[in-house]
Amino acid sequence: MADKIAKLRIDDSEYDLPVMSPTQGPDVLDIRKLYGQADVFTFDPGFTSTASCESKITYIDGDKGELWYRGYPIEQLAAKSHYLEVCYLLLYGELPTQQQMEDFETRVTRHTMVHEQMHNFFRGFRRDAHPMATLVGVIGAMSAFYHDSTDVNDPWQREVAAIRLIAKVPTIAAMAYKYSIGQPFVYPRNDLDYASNFLHMCFSVPAEKYEVDPALARAMDRIFTLHADHEQNASTSTVRLAGSSGANPFACIAAGIACLWGPAHGGANQACLEMLREIGTVDRIPEYIAKAKDKSDPFKLMGFGHRVYKNFDPRAKVMKESADEVLDLLGIKDNPTLQVAKELEKIALEDPYFIEKKLYPNVDFYSGIILEAMGFPTSMFTPIFALSRTVGWIAQWKEMIGDPQNKIGRPRQLYVGNDKRDYKDVAAR
Ligand code: SDX
């Protein structure tokens, strides 16, 4: 609701812009009627100052380094909750009772298998296809298999689609990994928890027994929680925009996965580990810091910087602690990549360029070190980010579909092309 009015003066005219106040964060100027009243657009490429929607799901404070899921700080959820409970919280707005948690876990568990014919999809890809390419393709194709949960106007179908996606994306991600290494697909097991099931589907082989290490499963589960949602980031905004046209949820999530793949977004975890490997040793860090500061060089420090966090990314802090724990658990001493990462962070945070531009490690800076130590190839880092973020995407999609203010997203532009002109015959050109 608007409780204040901002005044906009253009030439001799003055326009009232209602000011809407949030639970937390900056006020917003309601400009929905501006074009109709003043015949002007606002201009904000990259949406640095634009609120695209109203949401109750996730709150971020970039200056304080705060991230809350439905009001609960990420540090508390990472320490005390688990991913499926976080999924329930993001989807339904409250932490579940014991009974609600058991019911939800049973529903998700019973949807983890995929239609047997989906196995054929993988055969069409080259073995060396990036798993993100496979994920985009196979998840988009889910709309060809699950017709009974594609009607976005049916609340029951929206609910089933959400459960199916949360349950099946890990199975499909694991299948993409197995296919890329020429090993047989491993079916999900209903006796395993969510994270253990994913590790089982990725790392077990028919030829021998595979026991999931509970400590590794806990670390995996925490990584899922840290990536679950993050306000209106690029891929979530993609899912919302796709959903605003009424596209089915599987197509919308496939669009979100495609957007997440970019190295400026979710693809940064793979790019960051490859950068740390390329740096190789601590003595080469200054060379790369100089490259990152050189305006003529497109190189950026992967895993550094963030549109919102201008102090620190609270997820990076938890991830850094987890990296030490996992490497210690696995008996990996003096991991050169972790050494380079820690020294790079230290040097960068003391460098005036990074201080002035408020560049800090983000969620992608340490995650790759943990995932590599757990046995994942770099190509699986972004698929793991995607499967973690599926619940955030689908929670935001459900919120948008259920919002009475929901309209198709259709931005305008600042047109700077040619003015109107007449066609010229080729002889006259
Ligand atoms: C994620 O939005 C989210 O919430 C995303 C995410 C989520 O959970 O969904 O948090 C996940 O995507 C994290 C970000 C992962 N990406 C990377 O680590 C890639 C490296 N980072 C940069 O590409 C960049 O920092 C972005 C894309 C993350 C943020 O870009 P912005 O907000 O558009 O900031 P900017 O590019 O305008 O940078 C401001 C200045 C620029 O210099 P000037 O033009 O002012 O001179 O800082 C510089 C940039 O050149 N800069 C960097 C840098 N990041 C920004 N310089 C060197 N190294 C970097 N990493």
Residues whose N, C-alpha, C, O or C-beta is under 5 A from the ligand:
A	BS01	SDX	H230 N233 A234 P263 A264 H265 G266 A268 A292 F299 K300 L301 M302 G303 F304 G305 H306 R307 K357 N362 D364
